[in-house]
Amino acid sequence: MAPSIDSSARVLFVTPECAPMTKTGGLGDVSAALPEALRAAGMDVRTLLPGYEEVLGVMAHAQLRASVRVLGFDCRLLDAGAFIVVDCPELYARDGSPYQSRDGRDWDDNPVRFGVFCKLAALLATPDSPLAWRPDLVHCNDWPAALAPVYLHGERERAATVMTVHNLAFQGLCDPALVGPLEVPASYFTPDGLEFYGKLSFLKGGLVYADALTTVSPTYAREIQTPDFGSGLDGLLRRRRDVLTGILNGIDTQTWNPATDARIARRYDAGRLEAKAENKAALQRRLHLPVDEDLPLLGAVGRFTHQKGIDLLAAAADELVAMPAQIVVLGKGEPEHQRELAAVAARHPGRVAVAIGFNEDLAHAIEAGADVFLMPSRFEPCGLNQMYSQRYGTPPVARATGGLVDTVIDGVTGFLFESAESAALVAAVRRALAAYRDPARWTRIQRAAMARDFSWGEAARRYADLYRRLATVPQR
């Protein structure tokens, strides 16, 4: 039976990454901002993180609270105030990202690495916890945290559980031979449990056994219940739709604020939009493009993947340049997409600039200096850049999917297109540039975009309400 939860609830926020210490995508940003917003709302929220080298490096003050052996591994639990860190060098002290080596290959033992992580999260939510602090609720994020509700399911006295899906495409599939080593009850490995086409699915386990499910936008919550977006789990999600909620992510409105942003050439706000031109000129110079105030500058920042529609942008580039326009792109990802974009830049010197890698300063410079921001995603659970760009008065052109639908008002704060085709992207950019050539209309669009409230306050309130609704959990 789960305990009552009120505004002062103790919440264990379980995540494989948290900015700025470790981040591979939007989950890292969310894992930093949402717990902070919940703490501001009066909740006692502590974030459970694996002890990667980057994490331990900034937590030298952390105090050892317990040593435990989990799934055959010796782990130390370090208390760093708002963070509880799982220190197990054998599993987490590696050169690379949380999930991959530097050459982009998944760590072979990821199921064990995150199985240990989940087992510890579950342990902390039961009377057997070695810590004095015990959560009322465990909030699990994406597949690396998804076995925690599985481990807690059979406990007579336990915390309530929430499973948040940030991207359903990543499911944590592994060999069913690991059922035993992971200490998952064999009775759970069925089509109604963790089995997914012969594999063990971490994420499916969380979706089956958590008390409540959330995802990161209302539209994505509806989309993942369909075959087109459900990644084979749409039937399960339809069955559990009564406990599935879409809660739109927010953004860090202090970090992403053109009025105070130290990373941009000239600060500005909705009342000083003329200063935006200095950021455009600085961006053009930085990326070795001709400085031209009148030539529209299209910007894009993100991972170079099929999901993000980067191939649609590459296919559309010749037509976009001919409108005429300049294009700047920052990101990294799949080698074939990097080659496609490099070829585009080679065809259009002085018109297209591509920066491979990720640079936070340049990301801010693009948001501030571009005239239009491009997000041609095939699917987008929430998306953050379209909110950043609106805050910076850089109207987005985005595909009408997921959180992009929930955050961009077509023709008012940006421009949406339906089909995942380069021709649809080109048509939407034409609409945007028609507005751009009407200065009065463009200023209205910029100011309407900048007036949107994308802070974390509303999301924190929604999660607090969800926690309160989880007052009791019936035995299954």
C-alpha positions as CSV (number, residue, x, y, z in Angstrom):
1,M,0.0,0.0,0.0
2,A,1.4,3.4,-1.0
3,P,1.5,6.3,1.5
4,S,-0.5,9.5,1.4
5,I,1.2,12.3,-0.5
6,D,0.8,16.0,0.2
7,S,2.5,19.2,-0.8
8,S,5.5,18.4,1.4
9,A,5.9,14.9,-0.2
10,R,9.2,13.3,-0.3
11,V,10.0,12.4,-3.9
12,L,12.9,10.4,-5.3
13,F,13.5,11.6,-8.9
14,V,15.3,8.8,-10.7
15,T,17.2,9.8,-13.8
16,P,20.2,8.6,-15.8
17,E,21.3,12.2,-16.6
18,C,21.1,15.7,-15.2
19,A,22.5,18.9,-16.7
20,P,24.9,20.5,-16.5
21,M,26.8,17.5,-15.0
22,T,25.7,15.0,-17.7
23,K,23.4,15.5,-20.6
24,T,22.8,13.8,-23.9
25,G,19.5,15.5,-24.8
26,G,16.3,17.1,-23.3
27,L,16.1,14.6,-20.4
28,G,19.2,16.2,-18.9
29,D,17.6,19.6,-18.9
30,V,14.3,18.4,-17.6
31,S,16.1,16.5,-14.8
32,A,17.7,19.7,-13.6
33,A,14.7,22.0,-13.9
34,L,11.7,20.0,-12.8
35,P,13.0,18.8,-9.4
36,E,14.1,22.4,-8.7
37,A,10.6,23.7,-9.6
38,L,9.1,21.0,-7.4
39,R,11.3,22.0,-4.5
40,A,10.2,25.6,-5.0
41,A,6.6,24.3,-4.6
42,G,7.5,23.0,-1.2
43,M,8.3,19.3,-1.9
44,D,11.3,17.5,-0.6
45,V,12.7,16.2,-3.9
46,R,16.0,14.3,-4.2
47,T,17.6,13.2,-7.5
48,L,19.1,9.8,-7.8
49,L,22.0,9.7,-10.3
50,P,24.6,7.2,-11.3
51,G,28.1,8.2,-10.2
52,Y,29.6,9.1,-13.6
53,E,33.0,10.8,-13.4
54,E,31.4,14.1,-14.4
55,V,28.9,13.8,-11.5
56,L,31.5,12.8,-8.9
57,G,33.8,15.6,-10.0
58,V,31.4,18.3,-9.0
59,M,30.2,16.5,-5.8
60,A,33.4,16.3,-3.8
61,H,31.3,17.4,-0.7
62,A,29.1,14.4,-0.9
63,Q,29.0,12.3,2.2
64,L,29.0,8.5,2.3
65,R,25.7,7.3,3.8
66,A,25.6,3.6,3.1
67,S,27.4,0.7,1.3
68,V,25.2,-2.0,-0.2
69,R,25.7,-4.9,-2.5
70,V,23.2,-5.0,-5.4
71,L,23.0,-7.6,-8.2
72,G,26.5,-8.7,-7.2
73,F,28.0,-5.2,-7.3
74,D,29.3,-3.2,-4.4
75,C,27.7,0.3,-4.4
76,R,28.2,3.3,-2.2
77,L,25.3,5.8,-1.7
78,L,26.6,9.3,-1.4
79,D,24.5,12.2,0.0
80,A,25.0,15.5,-1.8
81,G,21.9,17.4,-0.4
82,A,19.5,17.5,-3.3
83,F,21.3,14.5,-4.9
84,I,21.8,10.9,-4.0
85,V,24.7,9.4,-6.1
86,V,25.2,5.7,-6.7
87,D,29.0,5.4,-6.7
88,C,30.1,2.1,-8.4
89,P,33.2,2.8,-10.5
90,E,33.0,-0.7,-12.1
91,L,29.7,0.4,-13.7
92,Y,29.7,4.1,-14.1
93,A,33.3,5.5,-14.1
94,R,33.8,5.3,-17.9
95,D,35.1,7.5,-20.7
96,G,32.0,8.4,-22.8
97,S,28.4,9.3,-22.4
98,P,26.0,7.7,-19.9
99,Y,25.1,5.1,-22.6
100,Q,27.9,4.9,-25.1
101,S,31.6,4.8,-25.5
102,R,33.3,7.7,-27.2
103,D,33.1,5.9,-30.6
104,G,29.3,5.8,-30.3
105,R,28.8,2.2,-29.4
106,D,26.4,1.2,-26.6
107,W,28.0,-0.2,-23.5
108,D,27.4,-4.0,-23.7
109,D,26.5,-4.1,-20.1
110,N,24.0,-1.3,-20.1
111,P,21.2,-3.6,-18.9
112,V,23.2,-4.5,-15.8
113,R,24.4,-0.9,-15.2
114,F,20.9,0.4,-15.2
115,G,19.4,-2.7,-13.6
116,V,21.6,-2.0,-10.5
117,F,20.5,1.6,-10.7
118,C,16.8,0.7,-10.7
119,K,17.3,-2.0,-8.0
120,L,18.8,0.7,-5.7
121,A,16.0,3.1,-6.5
122,A,13.5,0.5,-5.5
123,L,15.4,-0.4,-2.3
124,L,15.3,3.3,-1.2
125,A,11.5,3.3,-1.4
126,T,11.0,0.4,1.0
127,P,11.4,-0.2,4.7
128,D,14.7,-2.0,3.9
129,S,16.3,1.2,2.8
130,P,19.7,1.9,4.3
131,L,18.9,5.6,4.4
132,A,17.0,7.5,7.0
133,W,15.3,9.6,4.3
134,R,12.6,7.6,2.5
135,P,10.5,8.8,-0.4
136,D,6.7,8.7,-0.6
137,L,6.9,8.6,-4.4
138,V,9.5,7.4,-6.9
139,H,9.4,9.3,-10.2
140,C,11.2,7.3,-12.9
141,N,12.5,8.8,-16.2
142,D,12.9,6.8,-19.4
143,W,14.1,3.3,-19.8
144,P,17.2,3.4,-17.6
145,A,14.9,4.0,-14.6
146,A,12.0,1.9,-15.7
147,L,12.7,-1.3,-13.8
148,A,12.2,0.4,-10.5
149,P,8.4,0.1,-10.6
150,V,8.9,-3.6,-11.6
151,Y,11.1,-4.2,-8.5
152,L,8.6,-2.4,-6.3
153,H,5.5,-4.1,-7.6
154,G,5.5,-7.0,-5.2
155,E,6.5,-5.1,-2.1
156,R,3.8,-4.9,0.6
157,E,4.9,-1.5,1.8
158,R,6.3,0.8,-0.8
159,A,6.3,4.2,-2.4
160,A,4.0,5.1,-5.2
161,T,5.5,5.1,-8.6
162,V,5.3,7.4,-11.7
163,M,6.9,6.5,-15.0
164,T,7.6,9.4,-17.4
165,V,8.3,8.7,-21.1
166,H,10.6,11.3,-22.7
167,N,11.0,9.3,-25.9
168,L,9.2,6.0,-26.5
169,A,11.6,5.0,-29.2
170,F,14.3,4.1,-26.7
171,Q,13.0,1.1,-24.8
172,G,16.0,-0.6,-23.2
173,L,15.7,-4.0,-24.9
174,C,18.0,-6.8,-23.8
175,D,18.5,-10.5,-23.8
176,P,15.9,-12.4,-21.8
177,A,18.7,-14.5,-20.3
178,L,19.2,-11.4,-18.1
179,V,15.9,-12.0,-16.3
180,G,17.7,-14.1,-13.6
181,P,20.8,-11.9,-13.2
182,L,18.6,-8.8,-12.9
183,E,16.5,-10.6,-10.3
184,V,13.3,-9.9,-12.1
185,P,10.7,-12.5,-11.1
186,A,10.4,-15.0,-14.0
187,S,6.6,-14.7,-13.8
188,Y,6.9,-11.1,-14.9
189,F,8.5,-12.1,-18.2
190,T,5.3,-12.6,-20.2
191,P,3.6,-10.7,-23.1
192,D,1.5,-8.9,-20.4
193,G,4.7,-8.0,-18.5
194,L,8.3,-7.3,-19.6
195,E,8.5,-9.5,-22.7
196,F,8.5,-7.6,-26.0
197,Y,8.9,-9.7,-29.1
198,G,11.2,-12.1,-27.4
199,K,13.3,-9.4,-25.6
200,L,13.2,-8.1,-22.1
201,S,12.0,-4.4,-22.3
202,F,13.0,-2.1,-19.4
203,L,10.5,0.6,-20.6
204,K,7.6,-1.8,-21.0
205,G,8.2,-3.0,-17.5
206,G,7.8,0.6,-16.2
207,L,4.7,1.1,-18.3
208,V,3.1,-2.1,-17.1
209,Y,3.9,-1.8,-13.4
210,A,4.0,1.9,-12.5
211,D,1.0,3.4,-10.7
212,A,0.8,6.4,-13.0
213,L,2.3,7.2,-16.5
214,T,3.2,10.6,-17.9
215,T,4.8,11.9,-21.0
216,V,6.1,15.3,-21.9
217,S,3.3,16.8,-23.9
218,P,-0.5,16.3,-24.3
219,T,-0.3,15.7,-28.0
220,Y,2.5,13.1,-27.6
221,A,0.4,11.3,-25.0
222,R,-2.3,10.9,-27.6
223,E,0.1,10.0,-30.4
224,I,1.8,7.2,-28.6
225,Q,-1.5,5.4,-28.3
226,T,-1.5,5.0,-32.1
227,P,0.4,2.5,-34.3
228,D,2.3,5.3,-36.1
229,F,3.9,6.6,-32.9
230,G,3.5,3.8,-30.4
231,S,6.7,1.9,-31.2
232,G,4.8,-1.4,-30.7
233,L,3.5,-0.4,-27.3
234,D,0.4,1.5,-28.4
235,G,-1.9,-1.3,-27.3
236,L,-0.5,-1.3,-23.8
237,L,-0.7,2.5,-23.6
238,R,-4.3,2.4,-24.8
239,R,-5.1,-0.1,-22.1
240,R,-3.5,2.1,-19.5
241,R,-4.8,5.4,-20.9
242,D,-6.8,6.1,-17.7
243,V,-3.5,6.6,-15.8
244,L,-1.6,8.3,-18.7
245,T,-1.2,12.1,-18.6
246,G,0.6,14.4,-21.0
247,I,2.4,17.2,-19.0
248,L,4.2,19.8,-21.1
249,N,7.8,20.4,-20.2
250,G,9.0,23.9,-19.4
251,I,12.3,25.5,-20.1
252,D,14.9,27.3,-17.9
253,T,13.7,30.8,-18.4
254,Q,16.7,32.3,-16.6
255,T,19.3,30.5,-18.8
256,W,17.2,31.2,-21.9
257,N,16.4,34.9,-21.6
258,P,17.6,37.3,-24.3
259,A,17.4,40.2,-21.9
260,T,20.1,38.7,-19.6
261,D,21.9,36.2,-21.8
262,A,25.7,36.7,-21.5
263,R,26.3,34.3,-24.3
264,I,24.9,36.6,-27.1
265,A,26.4,39.6,-28.7
266,R,23.7,42.1,-27.7
267,R,20.9,41.6,-25.1
268,Y,17.4,42.6,-26.0
269,D,13.7,42.1,-25.2
270,A,10.4,42.5,-26.9
271,G,10.7,46.3,-26.6
272,R,14.1,46.4,-28.2
273,L,13.9,44.0,-31.1
274,E,16.1,46.2,-33.2
275,A,19.0,45.0,-31.2
276,K,18.4,41.5,-32.6
277,A,20.1,42.6,-35.8
278,E,23.5,42.9,-34.0
279,N,23.2,39.2,-33.0
280,K,22.4,38.3,-36.6
281,A,25.5,40.1,-37.8
282,A,27.7,38.6,-35.1
283,L,26.4,35.1,-36.0
284,Q,27.1,35.7,-39.7
285,R,30.6,36.8,-39.0
286,R,31.2,33.9,-36.6
287,L,30.2,31.3,-39.2
288,H,32.0,33.1,-42.1
289,L,28.8,34.1,-43.9
290,P,28.4,37.5,-45.6
291,V,26.9,40.0,-43.3
292,D,23.5,40.9,-44.8
293,E,20.8,42.3,-42.6
294,D,18.1,41.9,-45.3
295,L,18.9,38.3,-46.2
296,P,16.7,35.9,-44.1
297,L,18.9,33.7,-41.8
298,L,17.4,30.3,-41.0
299,G,18.8,28.4,-38.0
300,A,18.7,24.8,-36.7
301,V,20.2,23.2,-33.6
302,G,19.9,19.6,-32.6
303,R,20.8,15.9,-33.1
304,F,21.4,14.8,-36.7
305,T,19.0,11.9,-36.6
306,H,16.1,10.5,-38.7
307,Q,13.7,11.5,-35.9
308,K,14.8,15.2,-36.1
309,G,14.1,15.3,-39.8
310,I,17.6,16.5,-40.6
311,D,17.4,14.7,-43.9
312,L,14.3,16.8,-44.8
313,L,16.4,20.0,-44.1
314,A,19.2,18.7,-46.3
315,A,16.9,17.8,-49.1
316,A,15.2,21.2,-48.9
317,A,18.4,23.3,-48.6
318,D,18.8,24.1,-52.3
319,E,15.3,25.5,-52.5
320,L,15.7,27.4,-49.3
321,V,19.0,29.0,-50.4
322,A,17.3,30.0,-53.7
323,M,14.5,31.9,-51.9
324,P,17.0,33.6,-51.1
325,A,18.2,32.8,-47.6
326,Q,21.2,31.8,-45.5
327,I,21.2,28.6,-43.4
328,V,23.2,27.8,-40.2
329,V,23.1,24.4,-38.6
330,L,24.7,23.2,-35.3
331,G,24.6,19.6,-34.1
332,K,26.0,16.1,-34.4
333,G,24.7,12.6,-34.9
334,E,24.5,9.9,-37.5
335,P,27.5,10.0,-39.9
336,E,25.3,9.9,-43.1
337,H,23.4,13.0,-42.0
338,Q,26.6,14.8,-41.2
339,R,27.9,14.0,-44.7
340,E,24.6,15.2,-46.2
341,L,24.9,18.6,-44.5
342,A,28.6,18.9,-45.3
343,A,27.7,18.4,-48.9
344,V,25.1,21.1,-48.7
345,A,27.5,23.5,-47.2
346,A,30.1,22.7,-50.0
347,R,27.5,23.4,-52.7
348,H,26.6,26.8,-51.2
349,P,29.6,28.5,-49.8
350,G,28.7,31.8,-48.3
351,R,25.1,30.7,-47.9
352,V,25.2,27.6,-45.7
353,A,27.3,27.0,-42.6
354,V,27.3,23.7,-40.7
355,A,29.0,23.3,-37.3
356,I,29.5,19.7,-36.3
357,G,29.5,19.1,-32.6
358,F,27.7,20.9,-29.8
359,N,28.6,24.3,-28.4
360,E,26.3,25.9,-25.9
361,D,27.5,29.4,-26.7
362,L,26.8,28.9,-30.4
363,A,23.4,27.4,-29.7
364,H,22.5,30.6,-27.8
365,A,23.9,32.7,-30.6
366,I,21.8,30.9,-33.2
367,E,18.6,31.3,-31.2
368,A,19.3,35.0,-30.9
369,G,20.8,35.7,-34.3
370,A,18.6,33.6,-36.7
371,D,15.5,35.1,-38.1
372,V,13.6,31.8,-38.3
373,F,14.3,28.5,-36.5
374,L,13.7,25.2,-38.2
375,M,12.4,22.0,-36.5
376,P,11.3,19.5,-39.1
377,S,11.0,16.6,-36.6
378,R,9.2,13.4,-37.7
379,F,8.1,13.1,-34.1
380,E,8.9,15.2,-31.1
381,P,7.7,14.2,-27.6
382,C,8.1,17.8,-26.4
383,G,11.0,19.6,-27.9
384,L,12.8,22.6,-26.2
385,N,14.3,24.6,-29.0
386,Q,11.0,25.7,-30.4
387,M,10.3,27.3,-26.9
388,Y,13.8,28.8,-26.8
389,S,13.4,30.3,-30.2
390,Q,10.0,31.9,-29.4
391,R,11.5,33.4,-26.2
392,Y,14.2,34.9,-28.4
393,G,11.8,36.3,-30.9
394,T,12.9,33.8,-33.6
395,P,9.7,32.3,-34.9
396,P,10.0,28.5,-35.4
397,V,9.0,26.6,-38.5
398,A,8.1,23.2,-37.1
399,R,6.3,20.0,-38.1
400,A,2.9,19.6,-36.5
401,T,3.7,16.7,-34.1
402,G,4.0,16.1,-30.4
403,G,5.0,19.0,-28.2
404,L,5.5,21.2,-31.3
405,V,1.7,21.3,-31.7
406,D,1.3,22.2,-28.1
407,T,3.7,25.1,-28.0
408,V,3.6,26.8,-31.5
409,I,0.5,28.7,-32.6
410,D,0.5,28.5,-36.4
411,G,0.6,32.0,-38.0
412,V,0.7,33.7,-34.6
413,T,4.0,32.7,-32.9
414,G,5.4,30.4,-35.6
415,F,4.5,28.2,-38.5
416,L,3.5,24.5,-38.6
417,F,3.5,22.0,-41.4
418,E,1.8,18.6,-41.5
419,S,3.7,16.2,-43.8
420,A,7.2,14.9,-43.0
421,E,8.4,15.9,-46.5
422,S,10.9,18.4,-47.7
423,A,8.3,20.1,-49.9
424,A,6.1,20.7,-46.9
425,L,9.1,22.3,-45.0
426,V,9.8,24.5,-48.0
427,A,6.2,25.6,-48.2
428,A,6.2,26.5,-44.5
429,V,9.4,28.5,-44.8
430,R,7.8,30.4,-47.8
431,R,4.9,31.3,-45.5
432,A,7.3,32.4,-42.8
433,L,9.4,34.6,-45.2
434,A,6.2,36.2,-46.6
435,A,5.5,37.4,-43.0
436,Y,9.2,38.3,-42.6
437,R,8.9,40.7,-45.5
438,D,6.0,42.5,-43.8
439,P,7.9,44.2,-40.9
440,A,4.8,45.1,-38.9
441,R,3.4,41.6,-39.1
442,W,6.8,40.1,-38.3
443,T,7.1,42.2,-35.2
444,R,3.7,41.2,-34.0
445,I,4.6,37.5,-34.4
446,Q,7.9,38.0,-32.6
447,R,6.3,39.8,-29.7
448,A,3.5,37.3,-29.4
449,A,6.1,34.5,-29.3
450,M,8.2,36.3,-26.7
451,A,5.1,36.8,-24.5
452,R,4.5,33.0,-24.1
453,D,5.1,31.6,-20.6
454,F,7.2,28.4,-21.0
455,S,8.4,28.4,-17.4
456,W,8.3,25.2,-15.2
457,G,5.7,26.5,-12.8
458,E,2.7,25.0,-14.6
459,A,4.4,21.6,-15.1
460,A,5.4,21.5,-11.4
461,R,1.8,22.2,-10.4
462,R,0.5,19.4,-12.6
463,Y,3.0,17.0,-11.2
464,A,2.1,18.1,-7.6
465,D,-1.5,17.4,-8.4
466,L,-0.6,14.0,-9.8
467,Y,1.3,13.1,-6.7
468,R,-1.7,14.1,-4.5
469,R,-4.0,11.8,-6.6
470,L,-1.7,8.9,-5.8
471,A,-2.9,8.9,-2.2
472,T,-3.3,5.2,-2.2
473,V,-2.2,2.4,-4.5
474,P,-4.5,-0.7,-4.6
475,Q,-2.8,-4.1,-4.2
476,R,-2.5,-6.0,-7.5
